[in-house]
Amino acid sequence: MSDKELAINALTQMIKSNNEKAEKNRELKDWFHNLNLDLMQAVESLRKNA
């Protein structure tokens, strides 16, 4: 697996984990949502440059 693929997998796992944390902690739901938007942009950027 290339470094780019490893990074995409790691970012995807972080997004999944953040979604689970957001469901458990309503006060931080917006924060996790905004963080995930940034992480998804990073994933898309990595995929476009693949």
C-alpha positions in Angstrom: 0.0 0.0 0.0 1.4 3.4 -0.9 1.8 6.3 1.5 -1.1 8.1 -0.2 -3.4 5.0 0.3 -2.3 4.7 3.9 -3.0 8.4 4.5 -6.5 8.1 2.9 -7.3 5.0 5.1 -6.1 6.8 8.2 -8.1 9.9 7.5 -11.2 7.8 6.7 -10.8 6.0 10.0 -10.5 9.3 11.8 -13.7 10.5 10.2 -15.5 7.4 11.3 -14.2 7.7 14.8 -15.2 11.4 15.0 -18.7 10.5 13.9 -19.0 8.0 16.7 -17.6 10.5 19.3 -20.0 13.2 18.0 -23.0 10.9 18.6 -21.8 10.3 22.2 -21.0 14.0 23.0 -23.7 16.3 21.6 -21.9 19.5 22.9 -19.0 18.7 20.5 -21.1 17.5 17.6 -20.6 20.7 15.5 -16.9 20.7 16.2 -16.5 17.1 15.0 -18.7 17.9 12.0 -16.4 20.8 11.0 -13.3 18.7 11.6 -14.7 15.9 9.4 -15.4 18.4 6.6 -11.7 19.4 6.7 -10.6 15.7 6.8 -12.9 14.9 3.8 -11.3 17.7 1.8 -7.9 16.2 2.6 -9.0 12.8 1.4 -10.4 14.3 -1.8 -7.2 16.2 -2.4 -5.1 13.0 -2.0 -7.4 11.1 -4.3 -7.2 13.8 -7.0 -3.4 13.8 -6.9 -3.2 10.0 -7.0 
